Amino acid sequence: MLSVESEKDLYKYLHRFESRGLKVTKFHEPDINDELTAITVEPTDKARKLCSNLPLALKECKKDF
């Protein structure tokens, strides 16, 4: 799971994937004006290269045990 800064960035990646013929699934949040909150992309080498500069999601979260 990776993260982007904003919904605008999420749409940018969505367009990149779709324009290269990759299969994607979009997730919209009905509680917040149908905002795009996540996408999934098929696991291919092409997708991996397009996502290679994105940080891991929730990396800064730590659990205290």
PDBQT receptor file of N, H, CA, C and O in Angstrom, charges set to zero:
ATOM      1  N   MET A   1       0.852  -1.151   0.000  1.00  0.00    +0.000 N 
ATOM      2  CA  MET A   1       0.000   0.000   0.000  1.00  0.00    +0.000 C 
ATOM      3  C   MET A   1       0.912   1.233   0.000  1.00  0.00    +0.000 C 
ATOM      4  O   MET A   1       1.819   1.362   0.822  1.00  0.00    +0.000 OA
ATOM      5  N   LEU A   2       0.636   2.134  -0.955  1.00  0.00    +0.000 N 
ATOM      6  H   LEU A   2      -0.101   2.029  -1.623  1.00  0.00    +0.000 HD
ATOM      7  CA  LEU A   2       1.434   3.344  -1.121  1.00  0.00    +0.000 C 
ATOM      8  C   LEU A   2       0.563   4.564  -0.890  1.00  0.00    +0.000 C 
ATOM      9  O   LEU A   2      -0.659   4.444  -0.802  1.00  0.00    +0.000 OA
ATOM     10  N   SER A   3       1.171   5.728  -0.792  1.00  0.00    +0.000 N 
ATOM     11  H   SER A   3       2.163   5.825  -0.864  1.00  0.00    +0.000 HD
ATOM     12  CA  SER A   3       0.379   6.932  -0.545  1.00  0.00    +0.000 C 
ATOM     13  C   SER A   3       0.770   8.057  -1.491  1.00  0.00    +0.000 C 
ATOM     14  O   SER A   3       1.872   8.094  -2.038  1.00  0.00    +0.000 OA
ATOM     15  N   VAL A   4      -0.185   8.978  -1.661  1.00  0.00    +0.000 N 
ATOM     16  H   VAL A   4      -1.080   8.948  -1.217  1.00  0.00    +0.000 HD
ATOM     17  CA  VAL A   4       0.043  10.218  -2.409  1.00  0.00    +0.000 C 
ATOM     18  C   VAL A   4      -0.410  11.367  -1.520  1.00  0.00    +0.000 C 
ATOM     19  O   VAL A   4      -1.089  11.151  -0.517  1.00  0.00    +0.000 OA
ATOM     20  N   GLU A   5      -0.039  12.574  -1.884  1.00  0.00    +0.000 N 
ATOM     21  H   GLU A   5       0.513  12.749  -2.699  1.00  0.00    +0.000 HD
ATOM     22  CA  GLU A   5      -0.336  13.750  -1.063  1.00  0.00    +0.000 C 
ATOM     23  C   GLU A   5      -1.792  14.194  -1.138  1.00  0.00    +0.000 C 
ATOM     24  O   GLU A   5      -2.337  14.692  -0.153  1.00  0.00    +0.000 OA
ATOM     25  N   SER A   6      -2.434  14.017  -2.307  1.00  0.00    +0.000 N 
ATOM     26  H   SER A   6      -1.992  13.612  -3.107  1.00  0.00    +0.000 HD
ATOM     27  CA  SER A   6      -3.760  14.604  -2.483  1.00  0.00    +0.000 C 
ATOM     28  C   SER A   6      -4.600  13.799  -3.465  1.00  0.00    +0.000 C 
ATOM     29  O   SER A   6      -4.106  12.902  -4.148  1.00  0.00    +0.000 OA
ATOM     30  N   GLU A   7      -5.871  14.140  -3.515  1.00  0.00    +0.000 N 
ATOM     31  H   GLU A   7      -6.273  14.869  -2.961  1.00  0.00    +0.000 HD
ATOM     32  CA  GLU A   7      -6.767  13.505  -4.490  1.00  0.00    +0.000 C 
ATOM     33  C   GLU A   7      -6.310  13.839  -5.911  1.00  0.00    +0.000 C 
ATOM     34  O   GLU A   7      -6.416  13.007  -6.811  1.00  0.00    +0.000 OA
ATOM     35  N   LYS A   8      -5.807  15.045  -6.107  1.00  0.00    +0.000 N 
ATOM     36  H   LYS A   8      -5.721  15.721  -5.375  1.00  0.00    +0.000 HD
ATOM     37  CA  LYS A   8      -5.297  15.445  -7.424  1.00  0.00    +0.000 C 
ATOM     38  C   LYS A   8      -4.168  14.512  -7.864  1.00  0.00    +0.000 C 
ATOM     39  O   LYS A   8      -4.130  14.090  -9.020  1.00  0.00    +0.000 OA
ATOM     40  N   ASP A   9      -3.258  14.192  -6.960  1.00  0.00    +0.000 N 
ATOM     41  H   ASP A   9      -3.289  14.535  -6.021  1.00  0.00    +0.000 HD
ATOM     42  CA  ASP A   9      -2.165  13.267  -7.275  1.00  0.00    +0.000 C 
ATOM     43  C   ASP A   9      -2.698  11.870  -7.563  1.00  0.00    +0.000 C 
ATOM     44  O   ASP A   9      -2.183  11.172  -8.437  1.00  0.00    +0.000 OA
ATOM     45  N   LEU A  10      -3.724  11.464  -6.834  1.00  0.00    +0.000 N 
ATOM     46  H   LEU A  10      -4.143  12.031  -6.124  1.00  0.00    +0.000 HD
ATOM     47  CA  LEU A  10      -4.329  10.152  -7.059  1.00  0.00    +0.000 C 
ATOM     48  C   LEU A  10      -4.906  10.074  -8.473  1.00  0.00    +0.000 C 
ATOM     49  O   LEU A  10      -4.743   9.063  -9.158  1.00  0.00    +0.000 OA
ATOM     50  N   TYR A  11      -5.575  11.135  -8.906  1.00  0.00    +0.000 N 
ATOM     51  H   TYR A  11      -5.707  11.955  -8.350  1.00  0.00    +0.000 HD
ATOM     52  CA  TYR A  11      -6.099  11.174 -10.272  1.00  0.00    +0.000 C 
ATOM     53  C   TYR A  11      -4.972  11.151 -11.306  1.00  0.00    +0.000 C 
ATOM     54  O   TYR A  11      -5.119  10.562 -12.377  1.00  0.00    +0.000 OA
ATOM     55  N   LYS A  12      -3.850  11.791 -10.983  1.00  0.00    +0.000 N 
ATOM     56  H   LYS A  12      -3.730  12.269 -10.113  1.00  0.00    +0.000 HD
ATOM     57  CA  LYS A  12      -2.706  11.800 -11.896  1.00  0.00    +0.000 C 
ATOM     58  C   LYS A  12      -2.201  10.368 -12.120  1.00  0.00    +0.000 C 
ATOM     59  O   LYS A  12      -1.928   9.971 -13.253  1.00  0.00    +0.000 OA
ATOM     60  N   TYR A  13      -2.079   9.603 -11.037  1.00  0.00    +0.000 N 
ATOM     61  H   TYR A  13      -2.301   9.925 -10.117  1.00  0.00    +0.000 HD
ATOM     62  CA  TYR A  13      -1.638   8.217 -11.175  1.00  0.00    +0.000 C 
ATOM     63  C   TYR A  13      -2.690   7.353 -11.858  1.00  0.00    +0.000 C 
ATOM     64  O   TYR A  13      -2.354   6.474 -12.651  1.00  0.00    +0.000 OA
ATOM     65  N   LEU A  14      -3.945   7.597 -11.557  1.00  0.00    +0.000 N 
ATOM     66  H   LEU A  14      -4.217   8.312 -10.912  1.00  0.00    +0.000 HD
ATOM     67  CA  LEU A  14      -5.028   6.868 -12.216  1.00  0.00    +0.000 C 
ATOM     68  C   LEU A  14      -4.932   7.058 -13.724  1.00  0.00    +0.000 C 
ATOM     69  O   LEU A  14      -5.034   6.093 -14.482  1.00  0.00    +0.000 OA
ATOM     70  N   HIS A  15      -4.736   8.295 -14.158  1.00  0.00    +0.000 N 
ATOM     71  H   HIS A  15      -4.652   9.079 -13.542  1.00  0.00    +0.000 HD
ATOM     72  CA  HIS A  15      -4.606   8.585 -15.591  1.00  0.00    +0.000 C 
ATOM     73  C   HIS A  15      -3.381   7.887 -16.189  1.00  0.00    +0.000 C 
ATOM     74  O   HIS A  15      -3.455   7.334 -17.287  1.00  0.00    +0.000 OA
ATOM     75  N   ARG A  16      -2.268   7.911 -15.477  1.00  0.00    +0.000 N 
ATOM     76  H   ARG A  16      -2.207   8.360 -14.585  1.00  0.00    +0.000 HD
ATOM     77  CA  ARG A  16      -1.053   7.241 -15.964  1.00  0.00    +0.000 C 
ATOM     78  C   ARG A  16      -1.294   5.745 -16.186  1.00  0.00    +0.000 C 
ATOM     79  O   ARG A  16      -0.902   5.183 -17.209  1.00  0.00    +0.000 OA
ATOM     80  N   PHE A  17      -1.941   5.123 -15.217  1.00  0.00    +0.000 N 
ATOM     81  H   PHE A  17      -2.259   5.580 -14.386  1.00  0.00    +0.000 HD
ATOM     82  CA  PHE A  17      -2.211   3.687 -15.337  1.00  0.00    +0.000 C 
ATOM     83  C   PHE A  17      -3.152   3.400 -16.501  1.00  0.00    +0.000 C 
ATOM     84  O   PHE A  17      -2.876   2.538 -17.335  1.00  0.00    +0.000 OA
ATOM     85  N   GLU A  18      -4.261   4.128 -16.550  1.00  0.00    +0.000 N 
ATOM     86  H   GLU A  18      -4.484   4.828 -15.872  1.00  0.00    +0.000 HD
ATOM     87  CA  GLU A  18      -5.261   3.880 -17.594  1.00  0.00    +0.000 C 
ATOM     88  C   GLU A  18      -4.711   4.173 -18.980  1.00  0.00    +0.000 C 
ATOM     89  O   GLU A  18      -5.014   3.444 -19.924  1.00  0.00    +0.000 OA
ATOM     90  N   SER A  19      -3.910   5.224 -19.125  1.00  0.00    +0.000 N 
ATOM     91  H   SER A  19      -3.664   5.816 -18.358  1.00  0.00    +0.000 HD
ATOM     92  CA  SER A  19      -3.373   5.583 -20.437  1.00  0.00    +0.000 C 
ATOM     93  C   SER A  19      -2.356   4.565 -20.946  1.00  0.00    +0.000 C 
ATOM     94  O   SER A  19      -2.039   4.531 -22.135  1.00  0.00    +0.000 OA
ATOM     95  N   ARG A  20      -1.851   3.742 -20.037  1.00  0.00    +0.000 N 
ATOM     96  H   ARG A  20      -2.108   3.770 -19.071  1.00  0.00    +0.000 HD
ATOM     97  CA  ARG A  20      -0.913   2.689 -20.439  1.00  0.00    +0.000 C 
ATOM     98  C   ARG A  20      -1.584   1.316 -20.513  1.00  0.00    +0.000 C 
ATOM     99  O   ARG A  20      -0.917   0.288 -20.634  1.00  0.00    +0.000 OA
ATOM    100  N   GLY A  21      -2.903   1.322 -20.438  1.00  0.00    +0.000 N 
ATOM    101  H   GLY A  21      -3.444   2.157 -20.339  1.00  0.00    +0.000 HD
ATOM    102  CA  GLY A  21      -3.664   0.096 -20.607  1.00  0.00    +0.000 C 
ATOM    103  C   GLY A  21      -3.693  -0.829 -19.408  1.00  0.00    +0.000 C 
ATOM    104  O   GLY A  21      -4.056  -1.998 -19.538  1.00  0.00    +0.000 OA
ATOM    105  N   LEU A  22      -3.314  -0.321 -18.236  1.00  0.00    +0.000 N 
ATOM    106  H   LEU A  22      -3.019   0.629 -18.131  1.00  0.00    +0.000 HD
ATOM    107  CA  LEU A  22      -3.337  -1.148 -17.039  1.00  0.00    +0.000 C 
ATOM    108  C   LEU A  22      -4.749  -1.187 -16.448  1.00  0.00    +0.000 C 
ATOM    109  O   LEU A  22      -5.485  -0.204 -16.521  1.00  0.00    +0.000 OA
ATOM    110  N   LYS A  23      -5.113  -2.307 -15.876  1.00  0.00    +0.000 N 
ATOM    111  H   LYS A  23      -4.515  -3.106 -15.817  1.00  0.00    +0.000 HD
ATOM    112  CA  LYS A  23      -6.419  -2.445 -15.235  1.00  0.00    +0.000 C 
ATOM    113  C   LYS A  23      -6.368  -1.794 -13.857  1.00  0.00    +0.000 C 
ATOM    114  O   LYS A  23      -5.458  -2.049 -13.069  1.00  0.00    +0.000 OA
ATOM    115  N   VAL A  24      -7.359  -0.950 -13.582  1.00  0.00    +0.000 N 
ATOM    116  H   VAL A  24      -8.098  -0.743 -14.223  1.00  0.00    +0.000 HD
ATOM    117  CA  VAL A  24      -7.430  -0.264 -12.291  1.00  0.00    +0.000 C 
ATOM    118  C   VAL A  24      -8.847  -0.383 -11.718  1.00  0.00    +0.000 C 
ATOM    119  O   VAL A  24      -9.823  -0.555 -12.449  1.00  0.00    +0.000 OA
ATOM    120  N   THR A  25      -8.923  -0.287 -10.412  1.00  0.00    +0.000 N 
ATOM    121  H   THR A  25      -8.131  -0.147  -9.819  1.00  0.00    +0.000 HD
ATOM    122  CA  THR A  25     -10.198  -0.208  -9.711  1.00  0.00    +0.000 C 
ATOM    123  C   THR A  25     -10.168   1.060  -8.876  1.00  0.00    +0.000 C 
ATOM    124  O   THR A  25      -9.188   1.335  -8.185  1.00  0.00    +0.000 OA
ATOM    125  N   LYS A  26     -11.253   1.836  -8.943  1.00  0.00    +0.000 N 
ATOM    126  H   LYS A  26     -12.049   1.613  -9.505  1.00  0.00    +0.000 HD
ATOM    127  CA  LYS A  26     -11.334   3.113  -8.222  1.00  0.00    +0.000 C 
ATOM    128  C   LYS A  26     -12.258   2.956  -7.023  1.00  0.00    +0.000 C 
ATOM    129  O   LYS A  26     -13.265   2.251  -7.087  1.00  0.00    +0.000 OA
ATOM    130  N   PHE A  27     -11.905   3.618  -5.939  1.00  0.00    +0.000 N 
ATOM    131  H   PHE A  27     -11.088   4.191  -5.887  1.00  0.00    +0.000 HD
ATOM    132  CA  PHE A  27     -12.713   3.626  -4.724  1.00  0.00    +0.000 C 
ATOM    133  C   PHE A  27     -13.093   5.065  -4.393  1.00  0.00    +0.000 C 
ATOM    134  O   PHE A  27     -12.230   5.912  -4.166  1.00  0.00    +0.000 OA
ATOM    135  N   HIS A  28     -14.390   5.326  -4.371  1.00  0.00    +0.000 N 
ATOM    136  H   HIS A  28     -15.092   4.638  -4.556  1.00  0.00    +0.000 HD
ATOM    137  CA  HIS A  28     -14.915   6.658  -4.045  1.00  0.00    +0.000 C 
ATOM    138  C   HIS A  28     -15.595   6.601  -2.690  1.00  0.00    +0.000 C 
ATOM    139  O   HIS A  28     -16.218   5.599  -2.337  1.00  0.00    +0.000 OA
ATOM    140  N   GLU A  29     -15.471   7.675  -1.938  1.00  0.00    +0.000 N 
ATOM    141  H   GLU A  29     -14.965   8.488  -2.225  1.00  0.00    +0.000 HD
ATOM    142  CA  GLU A  29     -16.023   7.751  -0.586  1.00  0.00    +0.000 C 
ATOM    143  C   GLU A  29     -17.342   8.522  -0.610  1.00  0.00    +0.000 C 
ATOM    144  O   GLU A  29     -17.325   9.748  -0.721  1.00  0.00    +0.000 OA
ATOM    145  N   PRO A  30     -18.482   7.838  -0.509  1.00  0.00    +0.000 N 
ATOM    146  CA  PRO A  30     -19.773   8.522  -0.591  1.00  0.00    +0.000 C 
ATOM    147  C   PRO A  30     -20.012   9.511   0.550  1.00  0.00    +0.000 C 
ATOM    148  O   PRO A  30     -20.774  10.464   0.386  1.00  0.00    +0.000 OA
ATOM    149  N   ASP A  31     -19.379   9.302   1.691  1.00  0.00    +0.000 N 
ATOM    150  H   ASP A  31     -18.760   8.528   1.824  1.00  0.00    +0.000 HD
ATOM    151  CA  ASP A  31     -19.571  10.191   2.836  1.00  0.00    +0.000 C 
ATOM    152  C   ASP A  31     -18.860  11.534   2.695  1.00  0.00    +0.000 C 
ATOM    153  O   ASP A  31     -19.160  12.480   3.424  1.00  0.00    +0.000 OA
ATOM    154  N   ILE A  32     -17.926  11.616   1.766  1.00  0.00    +0.000 N 
ATOM    155  H   ILE A  32     -17.682  10.848   1.173  1.00  0.00    +0.000 HD
ATOM    156  CA  ILE A  32     -17.210  12.882   1.559  1.00  0.00    +0.000 C 
ATOM    157  C   ILE A  32     -17.285  13.290   0.083  1.00  0.00    +0.000 C 
ATOM    158  O   ILE A  32     -16.279  13.391  -0.619  1.00  0.00    +0.000 OA
ATOM    159  N   ASN A  33     -18.524  13.518  -0.344  1.00  0.00    +0.000 N 
ATOM    160  H   ASN A  33     -19.341  13.436   0.227  1.00  0.00    +0.000 HD
ATOM    161  CA  ASN A  33     -18.794  14.026  -1.700  1.00  0.00    +0.000 C 
ATOM    162  C   ASN A  33     -18.248  13.139  -2.813  1.00  0.00    +0.000 C 
ATOM    163  O   ASN A  33     -17.812  13.639  -3.850  1.00  0.00    +0.000 OA
ATOM    164  N   ASP A  34     -18.270  11.837  -2.601  1.00  0.00    +0.000 N 
ATOM    165  H   ASP A  34     -18.624  11.432  -1.759  1.00  0.00    +0.000 HD
ATOM    166  CA  ASP A  34     -17.845  10.868  -3.612  1.00  0.00    +0.000 C 
ATOM    167  C   ASP A  34     -16.385  11.066  -4.039  1.00  0.00    +0.000 C 
ATOM    168  O   ASP A  34     -16.017  10.781  -5.179  1.00  0.00    +0.000 OA
ATOM    169  N   GLU A  35     -15.567  11.556  -3.113  1.00  0.00    +0.000 N 
ATOM    170  H   GLU A  35     -15.865  11.788  -2.188  1.00  0.00    +0.000 HD
ATOM    171  CA  GLU A  35     -14.146  11.805  -3.376  1.00  0.00    +0.000 C 
ATOM    172  C   GLU A  35     -13.419  10.491  -3.677  1.00  0.00    +0.000 C 
ATOM    173  O   GLU A  35     -13.693   9.464  -3.057  1.00  0.00    +0.000 OA
ATOM    174  N   LEU A  36     -12.500  10.538  -4.624  1.00  0.00    +0.000 N 
ATOM    175  H   LEU A  36     -12.278  11.373  -5.127  1.00  0.00    +0.000 HD
ATOM    176  CA  LEU A  36     -11.654   9.389  -4.921  1.00  0.00    +0.000 C 
ATOM    177  C   LEU A  36     -10.647   9.239  -3.783  1.00  0.00    +0.000 C 
ATOM    178  O   LEU A  36      -9.862  10.152  -3.525  1.00  0.00    +0.000 OA
ATOM    179  N   THR A  37     -10.667   8.092  -3.100  1.00  0.00    +0.000 N 
ATOM    180  H   THR A  37     -11.305   7.351  -3.310  1.00  0.00    +0.000 HD
ATOM    181  CA  THR A  37      -9.792   7.916  -1.937  1.00  0.00    +0.000 C 
ATOM    182  C   THR A  37      -8.743   6.835  -2.128  1.00  0.00    +0.000 C 
ATOM    183  O   THR A  37      -7.767   6.783  -1.380  1.00  0.00    +0.000 OA
ATOM    184  N   ALA A  38      -8.929   5.969  -3.120  1.00  0.00    +0.000 N 
ATOM    185  H   ALA A  38      -9.722   6.011  -3.728  1.00  0.00    +0.000 HD
ATOM    186  CA  ALA A  38      -7.949   4.905  -3.339  1.00  0.00    +0.000 C 
ATOM    187  C   ALA A  38      -8.136   4.312  -4.727  1.00  0.00    +0.000 C 
ATOM    188  O   ALA A  38      -9.217   4.370  -5.313  1.00  0.00    +0.000 OA
ATOM    189  N   ILE A  39      -7.060   3.747  -5.229  1.00  0.00    +0.000 N 
ATOM    190  H   ILE A  39      -6.182   3.700  -4.753  1.00  0.00    +0.000 HD
ATOM    191  CA  ILE A  39      -7.124   2.971  -6.463  1.00  0.00    +0.000 C 
ATOM    192  C   ILE A  39      -6.266   1.725  -6.277  1.00  0.00    +0.000 C 
ATOM    193  O   ILE A  39      -5.336   1.702  -5.471  1.00  0.00    +0.000 OA
ATOM    194  N   THR A  40      -6.599   0.712  -7.028  1.00  0.00    +0.000 N 
ATOM    195  H   THR A  40      -7.355   0.731  -7.682  1.00  0.00    +0.000 HD
ATOM    196  CA  THR A  40      -5.732  -0.465  -7.109  1.00  0.00    +0.000 C 
ATOM    197  C   THR A  40      -5.343  -0.621  -8.563  1.00  0.00    +0.000 C 
ATOM    198  O   THR A  40      -6.090  -0.230  -9.460  1.00  0.00    +0.000 OA
ATOM    199  N   VAL A  41      -4.187  -1.185  -8.793  1.00  0.00    +0.000 N 
ATOM    200  H   VAL A  41      -3.581  -1.503  -8.065  1.00  0.00    +0.000 HD
ATOM    201  CA  VAL A  41      -3.711  -1.408 -10.161  1.00  0.00    +0.000 C 
ATOM    202  C   VAL A  41      -3.184  -2.831 -10.248  1.00  0.00    +0.000 C 
ATOM    203  O   VAL A  41      -2.641  -3.373  -9.286  1.00  0.00    +0.000 OA
ATOM    204  N   GLU A  42      -3.357  -3.419 -11.421  1.00  0.00    +0.000 N 
ATOM    205  H   GLU A  42      -3.799  -2.978 -12.202  1.00  0.00    +0.000 HD
ATOM    206  CA  GLU A  42      -2.896  -4.792 -11.588  1.00  0.00    +0.000 C 
ATOM    207  C   GLU A  42      -1.387  -4.872 -11.346  1.00  0.00    +0.000 C 
ATOM    208  O   GLU A  42      -0.650  -3.959 -11.717  1.00  0.00    +0.000 OA
ATOM    209  N   PRO A  43      -0.933  -5.950 -10.733  1.00  0.00    +0.000 N 
ATOM    210  CA  PRO A  43       0.492  -6.078 -10.395  1.00  0.00    +0.000 C 
ATOM    211  C   PRO A  43       1.331  -6.489 -11.605  1.00  0.00    +0.000 C 
ATOM    212  O   PRO A  43       1.457  -7.673 -11.918  1.00  0.00    +0.000 OA
ATOM    213  N   THR A  44       1.896  -5.498 -12.271  1.00  0.00    +0.000 N 
ATOM    214  H   THR A  44       1.794  -4.536 -12.017  1.00  0.00    +0.000 HD
ATOM    215  CA  THR A  44       2.760  -5.751 -13.429  1.00  0.00    +0.000 C 
ATOM    216  C   THR A  44       4.065  -4.983 -13.249  1.00  0.00    +0.000 C 
ATOM    217  O   THR A  44       4.164  -4.091 -12.407  1.00  0.00    +0.000 OA
ATOM    218  N   ASP A  45       5.052  -5.340 -14.045  1.00  0.00    +0.000 N 
ATOM    219  H   ASP A  45       4.972  -6.065 -14.729  1.00  0.00    +0.000 HD
ATOM    220  CA  ASP A  45       6.316  -4.599 -14.010  1.00  0.00    +0.000 C 
ATOM    221  C   ASP A  45       6.095  -3.134 -14.391  1.00  0.00    +0.000 C 
ATOM    222  O   ASP A  45       6.720  -2.238 -13.825  1.00  0.00    +0.000 OA
ATOM    223  N   LYS A  46       5.202  -2.899 -15.353  1.00  0.00    +0.000 N 
ATOM    224  H   LYS A  46       4.695  -3.627 -15.813  1.00  0.00    +0.000 HD
ATOM    225  CA  LYS A  46       4.908  -1.532 -15.780  1.00  0.00    +0.000 C 
ATOM    226  C   LYS A  46       4.324  -0.723 -14.620  1.00  0.00    +0.000 C 
ATOM    227  O   LYS A  46       4.722   0.421 -14.402  1.00  0.00    +0.000 OA
ATOM    228  N   ALA A  47       3.390  -1.307 -13.880  1.00  0.00    +0.000 N 
ATOM    229  H   ALA A  47       3.066  -2.236 -14.057  1.00  0.00    +0.000 HD
ATOM    230  CA  ALA A  47       2.793  -0.618 -12.735  1.00  0.00    +0.000 C 
ATOM    231  C   ALA A  47       3.835  -0.371 -11.652  1.00  0.00    +0.000 C 
ATOM    232  O   ALA A  47       3.852   0.699 -11.044  1.00  0.00    +0.000 OA
ATOM    233  N   ARG A  48       4.696  -1.340 -11.406  1.00  0.00    +0.000 N 
ATOM    234  H   ARG A  48       4.682  -2.209 -11.900  1.00  0.00    +0.000 HD
ATOM    235  CA  ARG A  48       5.737  -1.185 -10.388  1.00  0.00    +0.000 C 
ATOM    236  C   ARG A  48       6.647  -0.008 -10.717  1.00  0.00    +0.000 C 
ATOM    237  O   ARG A  48       7.009   0.766  -9.831  1.00  0.00    +0.000 OA
ATOM    238  N   LYS A  49       7.012   0.127 -11.975  1.00  0.00    +0.000 N 
ATOM    239  H   LYS A  49       6.718  -0.502 -12.695  1.00  0.00    +0.000 HD
ATOM    240  CA  LYS A  49       7.880   1.231 -12.381  1.00  0.00    +0.000 C 
ATOM    241  C   LYS A  49       7.176   2.578 -12.209  1.00  0.00    +0.000 C 
ATOM    242  O   LYS A  49       7.795   3.558 -11.795  1.00  0.00    +0.000 OA
ATOM    243  N   LEU A  50       5.882   2.622 -12.528  1.00  0.00    +0.000 N 
ATOM    244  H   LEU A  50       5.379   1.826 -12.864  1.00  0.00    +0.000 HD
ATOM    245  CA  LEU A  50       5.133   3.873 -12.405  1.00  0.00    +0.000 C 
ATOM    246  C   LEU A  50       4.952   4.295 -10.953  1.00  0.00    +0.000 C 
ATOM    247  O   LEU A  50       4.772   5.480 -10.673  1.00  0.00    +0.000 OA
ATOM    248  N   CYS A  51       4.997   3.343 -10.027  1.00  0.00    +0.000 N 
ATOM    249  H   CYS A  51       5.143   2.381 -10.255  1.00  0.00    +0.000 HD
ATOM    250  CA  CYS A  51       4.793   3.623  -8.597  1.00  0.00    +0.000 C 
ATOM    251  C   CYS A  51       6.088   3.667  -7.799  1.00  0.00    +0.000 C 
ATOM    252  O   CYS A  51       6.049   3.882  -6.588  1.00  0.00    +0.000 OA
ATOM    253  N   SER A  52       7.204   3.474  -8.427  1.00  0.00    +0.000 N 
ATOM    254  H   SER A  52       7.236   3.300  -9.411  1.00  0.00    +0.000 HD
ATOM    255  CA  SER A  52       8.459   3.265  -7.704  1.00  0.00    +0.000 C 
ATOM    256  C   SER A  52       8.875   4.436  -6.818  1.00  0.00    +0.000 C 
ATOM    257  O   SER A  52       9.637   4.245  -5.870  1.00  0.00    +0.000 OA
ATOM    258  N   ASN A  53       8.397   5.628  -7.103  1.00  0.00    +0.000 N 
ATOM    259  H   ASN A  53       7.778   5.783  -7.873  1.00  0.00    +0.000 HD
ATOM    260  CA  ASN A  53       8.802   6.788  -6.297  1.00  0.00    +0.000 C 
ATOM    261  C   ASN A  53       7.815   7.130  -5.182  1.00  0.00    +0.000 C 
ATOM    262  O   ASN A  53       8.037   8.092  -4.447  1.00  0.00    +0.000 OA
ATOM    263  N   LEU A  54       6.729   6.364  -5.039  1.00  0.00    +0.000 N 
ATOM    264  H   LEU A  54       6.549   5.582  -5.636  1.00  0.00    +0.000 HD
ATOM    265  CA  LEU A  54       5.728   6.652  -4.011  1.00  0.00    +0.000 C 
ATOM    266  C   LEU A  54       6.127   6.055  -2.665  1.00  0.00    +0.000 C 
ATOM    267  O   LEU A  54       6.661   4.947  -2.615  1.00  0.00    +0.000 OA
ATOM    268  N   PRO A  55       5.874   6.777  -1.578  1.00  0.00    +0.000 N 
ATOM    269  CA  PRO A  55       6.217   6.260  -0.248  1.00  0.00    +0.000 C 
ATOM    270  C   PRO A  55       5.188   5.232   0.233  1.00  0.00    +0.000 C 
ATOM    271  O   PRO A  55       4.044   5.213  -0.221  1.00  0.00    +0.000 OA
ATOM    272  N   LEU A  56       5.622   4.390   1.153  1.00  0.00    +0.000 N 
ATOM    273  H   LEU A  56       6.551   4.405   1.522  1.00  0.00    +0.000 HD
ATOM    274  CA  LEU A  56       4.705   3.445   1.785  1.00  0.00    +0.000 C 
ATOM    275  C   LEU A  56       3.673   4.204   2.603  1.00  0.00    +0.000 C 
ATOM    276  O   LEU A  56       3.998   5.181   3.278  1.00  0.00    +0.000 OA
ATOM    277  N   ALA A  57       2.433   3.750   2.539  1.00  0.00    +0.000 N 
ATOM    278  H   ALA A  57       2.169   2.956   1.991  1.00  0.00    +0.000 HD
ATOM    279  CA  ALA A  57       1.372   4.377   3.331  1.00  0.00    +0.000 C 
ATOM    280  C   ALA A  57       1.552   4.023   4.798  1.00  0.00    +0.000 C 
ATOM    281  O   ALA A  57       1.965   2.913   5.131  1.00  0.00    +0.000 OA
ATOM    282  N   LEU A  58       1.245   4.956   5.660  1.00  0.00    +0.000 N 
ATOM    283  H   LEU A  58       0.909   5.858   5.390  1.00  0.00    +0.000 HD
ATOM    284  CA  LEU A  58       1.275   4.770   7.113  1.00  0.00    +0.000 C 
ATOM    285  C   LEU A  58       2.652   4.411   7.659  1.00  0.00    +0.000 C 
ATOM    286  O   LEU A  58       2.760   3.867   8.758  1.00  0.00    +0.000 OA
ATOM    287  N   LYS A  59       3.688   4.708   6.912  1.00  0.00    +0.000 N 
ATOM    288  H   LYS A  59       3.600   5.150   6.019  1.00  0.00    +0.000 HD
ATOM    289  CA  LYS A  59       5.045   4.389   7.357  1.00  0.00    +0.000 C 
ATOM    290  C   LYS A  59       5.382   5.071   8.680  1.00  0.00    +0.000 C 
ATOM    291  O   LYS A  59       6.105   4.525   9.514  1.00  0.00    +0.000 OA
ATOM    292  N   GLU A  60       4.841   6.274   8.850  1.00  0.00    +0.000 N 
ATOM    293  H   GLU A  60       4.253   6.717   8.173  1.00  0.00    +0.000 HD
ATOM    294  CA  GLU A  60       5.156   7.035  10.066  1.00  0.00    +0.000 C 
ATOM    295  C   GLU A  60       4.383   6.551  11.287  1.00  0.00    +0.000 C 
ATOM    296  O   GLU A  60       4.697   6.957  12.405  1.00  0.00    +0.000 OA
ATOM    297  N   CYS A  61       3.383   5.698  11.103  1.00  0.00    +0.000 N 
ATOM    298  H   CYS A  61       3.128   5.369  10.194  1.00  0.00    +0.000 HD
ATOM    299  CA  CYS A  61       2.609   5.186  12.240  1.00  0.00    +0.000 C 
ATOM    300  C   CYS A  61       3.411   4.108  12.971  1.00  0.00    +0.000 C 
ATOM    301  O   CYS A  61       4.012   3.235  12.346  1.00  0.00    +0.000 OA
ATOM    302  N   LYS A  62       3.410   4.183  14.293  1.00  0.00    +0.000 N 
ATOM    303  H   LYS A  62       2.922   4.893  14.801  1.00  0.00    +0.000 HD
ATOM    304  CA  LYS A  62       4.130   3.205  15.097  1.00  0.00    +0.000 C 
ATOM    305  C   LYS A  62       3.182   2.643  16.136  1.00  0.00    +0.000 C 
ATOM    306  O   LYS A  62       2.326   3.356  16.659  1.00  0.00    +0.000 OA
ATOM    307  N   LYS A  63       3.334   1.382  16.427  1.00  0.00    +0.000 N 
ATOM    308  H   LYS A  63       4.030   0.803  16.002  1.00  0.00    +0.000 HD
ATOM    309  CA  LYS A  63       2.535   0.756  17.475  1.00  0.00    +0.000 C 
ATOM    310  C   LYS A  63       3.377   0.644  18.735  1.00  0.00    +0.000 C 
ATOM    311  O   LYS A  63       4.550   0.273  18.697  1.00  0.00    +0.000 OA
ATOM    312  N   ASP A  64       2.759   0.966  19.825  1.00  0.00    +0.000 N 
ATOM    313  H   ASP A  64       1.806   1.267  19.857  1.00  0.00    +0.000 HD
ATOM    314  CA  ASP A  64       3.433   0.796  21.117  1.00  0.00    +0.000 C 
ATOM    315  C   ASP A  64       2.957  -0.512  21.732  1.00  0.00    +0.000 C 
ATOM    316  O   ASP A  64       1.758  -0.728  21.905  1.00  0.00    +0.000 OA
ATOM    317  N   PHE A  65       3.883  -1.357  22.051  1.00  0.00    +0.000 N 
ATOM    318  H   PHE A  65       4.857  -1.181  21.911  1.00  0.00    +0.000 HD
ATOM    319  CA  PHE A  65       3.524  -2.649  22.663  1.00  0.00    +0.000 C 
ATOM    320  C   PHE A  65       3.966  -2.691  24.088  1.00  0.00    +0.000 C 
ATOM    321  O   PHE A  65       3.754  -3.693  24.771  1.00  0.00    +0.000 OA
TER     322      PHE A  65
